[in-house]
Amino acid sequence: MNGQKGAVLIMVLWVIALLSMIGGYFTLETTLRRNLSFSQWNMLRAKLAIESVLNLVTPHIRPFGQEENETEEKEFIVPDGSIYKIKIGGETLSFSIEDERGKLDINKASDEELEDFFQGLLGKTQGTMVSDSILDWRDNDDDSRPDGAEKDFYEDLSPPYTPANSRFLLLEQLLLVKGVDPDIYWGPIKWVESDSKDDKASWQGGLQDLVTIYNGSQEMIEDIAAQPLIDILGKEYFKDAQGLGTLRFKTCAYQSCYQIFFKKVGSAKTGFTLVHWQQMPRFQ
């Protein structure tokens, strides 16, 4: 009799454990579904808010070289990286817009330009490694430069991969290049102006704030270039600003930060065409 009671008790305990597991599973599934729905909802809200802001502000972006109208001056946005704020959907959205022609184009820059810039920014040893590796990445041969890297180097990594041997299609490909680590790419790289009397950093950022694939020229616009570019490179690499190039819109909304590259098209009232949309986790 006692043995039968013990067997029944064990079965009851097993049933309770099984029901607890099933209940826990459904609780977990419900939580995951709720969190997923919440995340997707926030992504949709952010996407719609950003598209609305772009539609609102694009007609007010003033091309470089355009004469100022004193009566309308406050209605214009200058794509120089200044921070703007706008209230939309009950939320205040801070954003900046910058013309990519103020950055060094890693697809168009000459060997000498890349070498001068990276040596000036990162020092001779690491700067030469990065410039040689970028040149090896974008050329169409497998001959490595003295401090660069080609197929044999990347295939020995874990996990292995193959260099493009072509132009950069995304700026983030720089993170695959020998010598470029996340600390350099995202920053902060602290830069002190050459004529500064103290060691206080006058600029902090990463390679993603200094280089681009959307300039389309070896030359940059000095008025909107970051201080390290101006300090390192000579006047021959800069030109006067005219019109608008590819623009970068930066903002953070909900749990993510966004970089949207776009071009203004048609007349002032027409709108924009999307070049590249990038979403990143919001760490702060």
C-alpha positions as CSV (number, residue, x, y, z in Angstrom):
1,M,0.0,0.0,0.0
2,N,2.8,2.4,0.9
3,G,4.5,1.5,-2.4
4,Q,1.4,2.4,-4.4
5,K,1.1,5.7,-2.6
6,G,4.7,6.5,-3.3
7,A,4.3,5.7,-7.0
8,V,1.2,7.9,-7.2
9,L,3.1,10.7,-5.5
10,I,5.9,10.4,-7.9
11,M,3.5,10.5,-10.9
12,V,1.8,13.5,-9.4
13,L,5.1,15.3,-9.0
14,W,6.0,14.5,-12.6
15,V,2.7,15.8,-13.8
16,I,3.2,19.0,-11.8
17,A,6.7,19.4,-13.2
18,L,5.5,18.8,-16.7
19,L,2.7,21.3,-16.4
20,S,5.2,23.8,-14.9
21,M,7.5,23.4,-17.9
22,I,4.6,23.8,-20.3
23,G,3.4,26.9,-18.4
24,G,6.9,28.3,-18.4
25,Y,7.2,27.7,-22.1
26,F,4.0,29.5,-22.9
27,T,4.9,32.3,-20.6
28,L,8.3,32.6,-22.3
29,E,6.7,32.5,-25.8
30,T,4.2,35.1,-24.8
31,T,6.9,37.4,-23.4
32,L,9.0,36.9,-26.6
33,R,6.1,37.6,-28.8
34,R,5.2,40.7,-26.8
35,N,8.8,42.0,-26.9
36,L,9.1,41.2,-30.6
37,S,5.8,43.1,-31.3
38,F,7.0,46.0,-29.2
39,S,10.4,46.1,-31.0
40,Q,8.7,45.9,-34.4
41,W,6.3,48.6,-33.4
42,N,9.1,50.9,-32.3
43,M,11.0,50.2,-35.5
44,L,7.9,51.1,-37.5
45,R,7.4,54.3,-35.5
46,A,11.0,55.3,-36.0
47,K,10.9,54.6,-39.7
48,L,7.7,56.7,-40.2
49,A,9.0,59.5,-38.0
50,I,12.3,59.7,-39.9
51,E,10.6,59.6,-43.3
52,S,8.2,62.4,-42.1
53,V,11.2,64.5,-40.9
54,L,13.0,64.0,-44.2
55,N,9.9,65.0,-46.2
56,L,9.5,68.1,-44.0
57,V,13.1,69.3,-44.0
58,T,14.3,68.4,-47.5
59,P,12.6,71.3,-49.2
60,H,14.4,73.7,-46.7
61,I,18.0,72.4,-47.2
62,R,19.9,75.3,-48.8
63,P,22.4,74.3,-51.6
64,F,25.9,75.8,-51.1
65,G,26.4,78.9,-53.2
66,Q,22.8,79.9,-53.1
67,E,22.3,83.5,-52.2
68,E,20.7,84.1,-48.8
69,N,17.3,85.7,-48.5
70,E,17.2,87.6,-45.3
71,T,13.5,87.2,-44.9
72,E,13.7,83.4,-45.2
73,E,17.1,82.7,-43.7
74,K,15.7,81.0,-40.6
75,E,13.7,78.6,-42.7
76,F,16.7,77.0,-44.3
77,I,18.8,74.1,-43.1
78,V,22.5,74.1,-43.9
79,P,24.0,70.6,-44.3
80,D,27.1,71.3,-42.2
81,G,26.4,68.8,-39.3
82,S,24.6,71.3,-37.1
83,I,22.1,69.8,-34.6
84,Y,18.4,70.6,-35.2
85,K,15.3,69.6,-33.2
86,I,11.8,68.9,-34.4
87,K,8.7,67.7,-32.5
88,I,6.9,65.0,-34.3
89,G,4.3,62.4,-33.0
90,G,4.6,63.8,-29.5
91,E,8.4,63.1,-29.5
92,T,11.3,65.6,-29.9
93,L,13.7,64.3,-32.5
94,S,17.3,65.7,-32.7
95,F,19.0,65.3,-36.0
96,S,21.9,66.5,-38.1
97,I,22.4,66.7,-41.9
98,E,25.8,66.8,-43.5
99,D,27.1,66.9,-47.0
100,E,29.3,63.9,-47.7
101,R,31.5,66.1,-49.9
102,G,33.2,67.3,-46.7
103,K,34.8,63.9,-46.3
104,L,37.6,61.9,-47.9
105,D,36.3,59.5,-50.5
106,I,38.2,56.2,-50.0
107,N,37.1,55.1,-53.5
108,K,38.4,58.2,-55.2
109,A,41.4,59.3,-53.1
110,S,44.8,58.9,-54.6
111,D,47.5,56.7,-53.1
112,E,49.4,59.8,-51.8
113,E,46.2,61.4,-50.4
114,L,45.3,58.2,-48.4
115,E,48.8,57.8,-47.1
116,D,49.1,61.4,-46.0
117,F,45.8,61.4,-44.3
118,F,46.1,58.1,-42.4
119,Q,49.7,58.7,-41.4
120,G,48.7,62.1,-40.0
121,L,45.7,60.7,-38.2
122,L,47.0,57.4,-36.8
123,G,50.8,57.8,-36.9
124,K,53.2,56.5,-39.5
125,T,53.2,52.8,-38.6
126,Q,49.4,52.2,-38.3
127,G,48.6,54.9,-40.9
128,T,50.7,53.2,-43.6
129,M,49.2,49.8,-42.8
130,V,45.7,51.2,-43.1
131,S,46.3,53.2,-46.3
132,D,48.2,50.2,-48.0
133,S,45.4,47.8,-46.9
134,I,42.7,50.1,-48.3
135,L,44.5,50.3,-51.6
136,D,45.0,46.5,-51.7
137,W,41.3,46.0,-50.9
138,R,40.1,48.2,-53.8
139,D,42.6,47.2,-56.5
140,N,41.9,44.2,-58.7
141,D,45.1,42.2,-58.2
142,D,46.5,39.9,-55.5
143,D,49.8,41.7,-55.1
144,S,50.1,43.0,-51.6
145,R,51.8,46.4,-50.8
146,P,54.6,46.4,-48.2
147,D,52.2,47.0,-45.2
148,G,49.0,46.0,-46.9
149,A,47.0,42.8,-47.2
150,E,45.6,40.6,-49.9
151,K,43.7,37.3,-50.3
152,D,46.3,35.2,-48.5
153,F,46.2,37.3,-45.3
154,Y,42.4,37.4,-45.0
155,E,42.0,33.7,-45.7
156,D,44.2,32.9,-42.8
157,L,41.9,34.7,-40.4
158,S,39.2,33.1,-38.3
159,P,36.6,33.2,-39.8
160,P,38.3,33.5,-43.2
161,Y,37.0,35.8,-45.9
162,T,38.1,37.2,-49.3
163,P,38.8,40.9,-50.0
164,A,36.6,42.6,-52.6
165,N,39.4,43.6,-55.0
166,S,37.0,46.3,-56.0
167,R,35.7,49.7,-54.8
168,F,34.0,49.9,-51.4
169,L,30.2,49.4,-51.7
170,L,29.5,50.2,-48.0
171,L,31.7,52.2,-45.6
172,E,31.3,49.5,-43.0
173,Q,33.5,47.3,-45.2
174,L,36.4,49.2,-43.7
175,L,35.9,47.1,-40.5
176,L,37.1,44.1,-42.6
177,V,40.3,45.9,-43.7
178,K,43.6,45.1,-42.0
179,G,44.5,47.7,-39.4
180,V,41.0,49.1,-39.0
181,D,39.4,48.1,-35.6
182,P,36.0,49.2,-34.1
183,D,37.8,51.7,-31.9
184,I,39.2,53.5,-34.9
185,Y,36.1,53.2,-37.0
186,W,33.5,54.3,-34.4
187,G,35.9,56.4,-32.3
188,P,36.5,58.4,-30.3
189,I,39.7,59.5,-31.9
190,K,40.7,62.6,-30.0
191,W,42.2,65.3,-32.2
192,V,44.1,68.3,-31.1
193,E,44.4,71.2,-33.6
194,S,47.9,71.8,-34.9
195,D,48.0,75.4,-33.7
196,S,46.4,74.6,-30.3
197,K,48.3,75.8,-27.2
198,D,47.1,72.9,-25.0
199,D,46.3,69.2,-25.3
200,K,42.6,69.6,-25.0
201,A,40.8,67.7,-27.8
202,S,39.1,70.0,-30.3
203,W,37.4,67.2,-32.2
204,Q,36.3,63.6,-31.3
205,G,34.9,61.1,-33.7
206,G,35.8,58.1,-35.8
207,L,36.8,57.2,-39.3
208,Q,33.1,57.1,-40.2
209,D,33.0,60.8,-39.6
210,L,36.0,61.5,-41.7
211,V,35.8,59.2,-44.7
212,T,33.0,58.3,-47.1
213,I,32.1,56.5,-50.3
214,Y,29.6,59.2,-51.4
215,N,31.8,62.2,-52.1
216,G,32.5,61.1,-55.7
217,S,35.6,63.3,-56.0
218,Q,39.2,63.5,-54.7
219,E,38.5,67.0,-53.4
220,M,36.5,68.0,-50.4
221,I,34.6,71.1,-49.2
222,E,36.7,72.9,-46.6
223,D,33.8,74.8,-45.0
224,I,32.2,71.5,-43.8
225,A,35.2,69.3,-43.4
226,A,36.2,68.0,-40.0
227,Q,39.2,69.6,-38.4
228,P,41.6,66.6,-38.8
229,L,41.1,66.6,-42.5
230,I,41.8,70.3,-42.7
231,D,44.9,70.1,-40.5
232,I,46.4,67.0,-42.2
233,L,45.7,67.6,-45.9
234,G,46.8,70.6,-47.9
235,K,44.7,73.2,-49.7
236,E,45.0,71.3,-53.0
237,Y,42.6,68.7,-51.7
238,F,39.8,71.2,-51.1
239,K,37.3,73.1,-53.3
240,D,34.6,75.7,-53.0
241,A,31.1,74.5,-52.1
242,Q,28.4,74.6,-54.8
243,G,25.1,72.8,-54.9
244,L,24.4,69.7,-52.9
245,G,26.0,66.2,-52.9
246,T,24.8,63.0,-51.1
247,L,23.6,64.0,-47.7
248,R,23.8,62.0,-44.4
249,F,20.9,62.3,-42.0
250,K,21.7,61.2,-38.4
251,T,19.3,60.7,-35.5
252,C,18.4,58.4,-32.6
253,A,14.9,57.2,-32.1
254,Y,13.6,54.8,-29.5
255,Q,16.1,51.9,-29.2
256,S,18.1,52.6,-32.3
257,C,20.3,55.1,-34.1
258,Y,20.0,55.7,-37.8
259,Q,22.2,57.0,-40.6
260,I,20.2,57.7,-43.8
261,F,22.1,58.7,-46.9
262,F,19.9,60.5,-49.5
263,K,20.0,62.9,-52.4
264,K,17.7,65.9,-52.8
265,V,16.0,65.7,-56.2
266,G,14.2,68.1,-58.5
267,S,13.0,71.5,-57.4
268,A,12.8,72.7,-53.8
269,K,9.4,71.2,-53.3
270,T,10.0,67.8,-54.8
271,G,11.7,65.6,-52.2
272,F,14.6,63.1,-52.0
273,T,15.8,59.8,-53.2
274,L,17.2,57.2,-50.7
275,V,20.7,56.0,-51.2
276,H,21.3,53.9,-48.1
277,W,19.4,53.3,-44.8
278,Q,21.4,52.1,-41.8
279,Q,20.1,51.1,-38.4
280,M,22.4,50.6,-35.3
281,P,21.7,49.6,-31.7
282,R,21.4,52.5,-29.3
283,F,24.1,52.1,-26.7
284,Q,23.4,55.2,-24.6
